[in-house]
Amino acid sequence: MARLTRAQQQARTRAAVLAAAVEEFTEHGFAGARVDRVADRAELTRGAVYSNFPSKRALYLAVLLDSVERTAASGAPAAGTAGDLDLAEGAEAFARAWLERLPLTGDTSDAGKLRSRSLTGVFDDEPGRTAMAGLAGLDGLLVALALESCRAPAASRRVRLAEVILTLLHGAGHLAETAPGFGDPFEVVRACRRLAELDTGDAWDPPHLPYVAAPHSCRDAWTPPDEATDAITGRPVRFDDGGVIVVLGTGRLGAAEEAVRAARPGEPVIVALVTDDPAEIGALVRLRVADLVLCLRRAFGTAIGLPLRLVHDDRAALAAAVGAGTSESTEAAVRVRGGRIIARALGRGAAHAAATAPTSVEGSTGTDEA
């Protein structure tokens, strides 16, 4: 038998650890699970487990992300594409996709939490709570943008609608964990459909935007990474096509909408997600984005026409190219054209500032050398 390469051996070890961890978390839940028992189940040492996953929390997140990826690979057909669905149909399709995760009748409490990809009690510290809040807002934006692309009598912002739908769905998920058998998922789906009729008076008018400072005009060299993958569509993203590039920490994810709303029609908007804790907060970000995107794809198809590209900048390569940090409060943005950075902004409002910057290379002079 041919000897396994180092990469093959690492992949085999990782798979063994994940399989053992599923058994451990299913039997004991997150709080009761122990890494030494995972190692025993996998017939490995504790060191082998920790060399792949630096903490129990990182291991739990990896198990949940593996579940999302396996579900995505099953290839369930989408309800339709956003343009083929009206607003009520889109809300219903998303709710159906989201509720597929609910525990089954015969599931134990811990098995049900694993199936529903529950994070209850997993992130109780402040960095985790900050990340969870930011990711909830990002979820709302992504669902809203999908709903906004549905057929409707008039174009309108749908973020409040998306947030109400997500609140209802998360409530249903929590009740499924704590009070199994309560409620009817089909009624929840119908309620989400009816919510599409709700007049939320949703207008985009953040009070701080008129006071955002103008970006710094420049002609800096632009040397980004070769390419990355769009977490929404799974397609390659190149950074030399121009447009607006925004780097956000978990505490500033709400600024993604500022870039999307201010960008010119059809203009590329790339949002890069960064963290200085890739092992846990970074894994949380990947999980939450992948989980939400799975539901969007099942509801609206794989070619989701959202007006932004989402990139996990795990190694901070794009952040370094922009000149940004990786803390939870990071917000930095640039406008790129003709292979150069023509505008820079940093701090609160940076995403809006870069998106509204002039598209000419010389900024306010109006000279366009591209």
Salt bridges, closest charged atoms under 4 A:
GLU23 OE1 - ARG41 NH1 3.26
GLU24 OE2 - ARG37 NE 2.75
GLU24 OE1 - ARG41 NE 2.97
GLU27 OE1 - HIS28 NE2 3.82
GLU27 OE1 - ARG41 NH2 2.93
ASP36 OD2 - ARG34 NH2 2.64
ASP66 OD2 - ARG70 NE 2.72
GLU89 OE1 - ARG151 NH2 3.79
GLU92 OE2 - ARG96 NH2 3.05
GLU92 OE1 - ARG193 NH1 2.57
GLU100 OE1 - ARG298 NH1 2.66
ASP125 OD1 - ARG57 NH1 3.52
GLU126 OE2 - ARG129 NE 3.32
ASP139 OD2 - ARG288 NH2 2.68
GLU148 OE2 - ARG261 NH2 2.84
GLU187 OE2 - ARG190 NH2 2.60
GLU197 OE1 - ARG194 NE 3.39
ASP202 OD1 - ARG157 NH1 2.36
ASP202 OD1 - ARG160 NE 3.95
ASP220 OD2 - ARG344 NE 2.76
GLU227 OE1 - ARG238 NH1 3.71
ASP240 OD2 - ARG238 NH2 3.24
GLU257 OE2 - ARG157 NE 2.70
GLU257 OE2 - ARG261 NE 2.82
GLU258 OE2 - HIS208 NE2 3.04
GLU267 OE2 - ARG335 NH1 2.32
GLU280 OE1 - ARG57 NH2 2.68
ASP291 OD2 - ARG101 NH1 2.78
ASP291 OD1 - ARG117 NE 3.05
ASP314 OD2 - ARG286 NH2 2.49
GLU331 OE1 - ARG252 NH2 2.68
GLU362 OE2 - ARG219 NH1 3.75
ASP368 OD2 - ARG337 NH2 3.04
GLU369 OE1 - ARG219 NH1 3.00
